[in-house]
Amino acid sequence: MDKSNLNIKDLVRDNILNLVPYSSARSEYSEHADIYLDANESPFDTGYNRYPDPLQKELKKEIGKLKNIGTDKVFIGNGSDEAIDLIIRVFCTPLLEEVLLVEPTYGMYSVSAAINNIGIVRTNLNEDYTLDADRVLNSVTSTTKVIFLCSPNNPSGNLFEPEQIIRILEGFHGIVVIDEAYIDFSQRDSWLQKIDDYQKMIVLQTFSKAWGLAGLRVGMAFSNPSIIQLLNKVKPPYNISSLVQEKVLKSIINDQSKVNDRVNVILRERKKMREELLKLDFVKEIYPSQSNFLLVQVDDPNKTYQYLVDSGIIVRNRSRLILCEGCLRITIGLQEENRRLMEALKSYGKI
Ligand SMILES: *Cc1c(COP(=O)(O)O)cnc(C)c1O
């Protein structure tokens, strides 16, 4: 464990450490008043004439209860994609420092790094998509600031072994991001439970997958309060709209059991799809999944992909990614959608 309140400041870019953040009207005065003439808003009540709470306090209170974590350890982003971008901007100096990615993995880490002119060091998972902490740690350089680990991993679907992640948390001097976008579909504990044990760990989760709210764009980063404050300092002041804060708040309060039921439907469908896909002779392998998709290796991925497109069904062709030769990534849909996919694949098998 790593409980020292160490060198987080040493890891932050100087310009961010010294940054005086924009102070919005609503953050300078956040108490209740009768009359607000401070933010150049329209006084006419449209339902949305006021700026939203820049720190999303109501929403964080519900997220805190949901995740059993203090609200000072919660950051809310315009999707986890915003948190990914902010983490890179807080900790990595353009042209001088880099992030470390373990391929194959989620594409936004490298895109965000490239947009910010940050270097990328790449290493690979093992062939069975398990994580090798030694290989990761051996790839670290003196200018590596952030390691992104995605568990369950997109596109492979598997969770990484806790022992390997712990070795990276303990052996790396910089920030370790654990992206848990798919954790609600997995049987294992979230790293959130260890948030107080590792000061340089940031856990990402999202409302986009199991919660069914991808269109609202709400992601969460969990970490120690000093890292959360750095993210708050750099984010756009009003990054989550009032409408979205209200919608997510309502969903957390009203929909928890519905979300659980839906996850169970997805898990049941995932099991059924795996069994049926294995019966097709052009399917070579289906990788173990702790997420809402299956990575399926087929004989001719481009042809299978095109056949499905022509049948009106879109899956993700991942066959050009490293270690993903022949692979299609198939999201688990509604029962009827999955049935139609299987029907199409069965008739493809006959041509
Ligand atoms: C889908 C996904 C996300 C979610 O991003 P949002 O911006 O919150 O929608 C994050 N990480 C991974 C690995 C994903 O697959």
PDBQT file of the ligand as one rigid body, heavy atoms in Angstrom, charges set to zero:
ROOT
HETATM    1  C1  LIG A 401     -17.445   3.451 -23.456  1.00  0.00    +0.000 C 
HETATM    2  C2  LIG A 401     -16.177   3.681 -22.723  1.00  0.00    +0.000 A 
HETATM    3  C3  LIG A 401     -16.013   4.804 -21.918  1.00  0.00    +0.000 A 
HETATM    4  C4  LIG A 401     -17.151   5.753 -21.732  1.00  0.00    +0.000 C 
HETATM    5  O1  LIG A 401     -16.890   6.995 -22.126  1.00  0.00    +0.000 OA
HETATM    6  P1  LIG A 401     -17.973   8.141 -21.846  1.00  0.00    +0.000 P 
HETATM    7  O2  LIG A 401     -17.237   9.327 -22.323  1.00  0.00    +0.000 OA
HETATM    8  O3  LIG A 401     -18.225   8.148 -20.362  1.00  0.00    +0.000 OA
HETATM    9  O4  LIG A 401     -19.193   7.804 -22.623  1.00  0.00    +0.000 OA
HETATM   10  C5  LIG A 401     -14.837   4.973 -21.227  1.00  0.00    +0.000 A 
HETATM   11  N1  LIG A 401     -13.856   4.058 -21.307  1.00  0.00    +0.000 NA
HETATM   12  C6  LIG A 401     -14.005   2.950 -22.039  1.00  0.00    +0.000 A 
HETATM   13  C7  LIG A 401     -12.937   1.943 -22.065  1.00  0.00    +0.000 C 
HETATM   14  C8  LIG A 401     -15.152   2.745 -22.784  1.00  0.00    +0.000 A 
HETATM   15  O5  LIG A 401     -15.267   1.648 -23.545  1.00  0.00    +0.000 OA
ENDROOT
TORSDOF 0
